[in-house]
Amino acid sequence: MPSLIRTLQACLRPEALSLGPTYIADTVDRAVFEGAATILHCRVDRAPDVLLRVLHRAAPPAEGSPVRIAIGNGWLLPAAA
């Protein structure tokens, strides 16, 4: 009987991510001002090797601050074997 458990990888765009009260717990590594927006580089608390970039258009949180990231949309793809 084939296994129903598969490994997937997420494909997420910075503009589809936003700060919110729930979802993925992260810590801000750095904030890079890009004119009308700031790119937040955030480390996922449960997977510290994963870095998410968030396009943020308000005053940025301080580096080292805990944040939560909401996913507006994205794709789940089969992981490479």
C-alpha positions in Angstrom: 0.0 0.0 0.0 1.5 3.4 -1.0 2.3 5.9 1.7 -0.1 8.9 1.9 2.5 11.0 3.6 4.4 13.3 1.2 7.0 16.0 1.7 5.9 19.3 0.2 7.7 22.6 -0.1 6.0 26.0 0.0 6.5 28.7 -2.6 5.6 32.0 -1.1 6.1 35.6 -2.5 7.0 38.5 -0.2 4.0 40.5 -1.3 1.7 37.7 -0.3 2.9 37.7 3.3 1.9 40.2 6.0 2.2 40.7 9.7 -0.9 39.5 11.6 -2.0 38.3 15.0 -1.8 34.6 14.2 -0.2 32.1 11.9 3.6 31.6 11.6 5.7 32.7 14.6 8.9 34.5 13.5 11.7 36.8 14.7 12.8 39.8 12.6 16.4 39.4 11.6 16.7 42.6 9.8 14.6 45.3 8.1 15.7 46.8 4.7 14.1 50.1 3.6 13.1 49.9 0.0 11.5 53.3 -0.6 7.7 53.0 -0.2 8.1 49.7 1.7 10.4 47.8 4.0 11.5 44.2 3.4 11.5 42.3 6.7 13.8 39.3 6.8 12.2 37.0 9.4 13.4 33.7 10.9 10.7 31.0 11.5 10.8 30.1 15.2 10.2 26.4 14.6 12.6 26.2 11.7 15.4 28.6 12.3 17.1 27.7 8.9 14.0 29.1 7.1 14.1 32.8 6.3 10.9 34.5 5.1 10.9 38.0 3.4 7.8 40.1 4.0 7.0 43.3 2.0 5.8 45.6 4.8 4.3 49.1 4.1 4.0 50.5 7.6 6.5 51.4 10.3 8.7 48.3 10.7 9.1 46.3 13.9 12.6 46.5 15.5 15.2 43.9 14.6 14.9 41.0 17.1 11.2 41.6 17.6 8.8 38.6 17.6 6.2 38.8 14.9 3.6 36.5 13.3 3.3 36.2 9.5 0.0 35.6 7.7 0.0 33.9 4.3 -2.2 35.6 1.7 -1.6 33.0 -1.0 1.1 30.6 -2.2 1.7 27.2 -3.6 2.6 23.8 -2.2 4.9 21.8 -4.5 6.2 18.2 -4.2 9.7 18.4 -2.7 12.6 17.2 -4.8 13.6 13.6 -4.1 
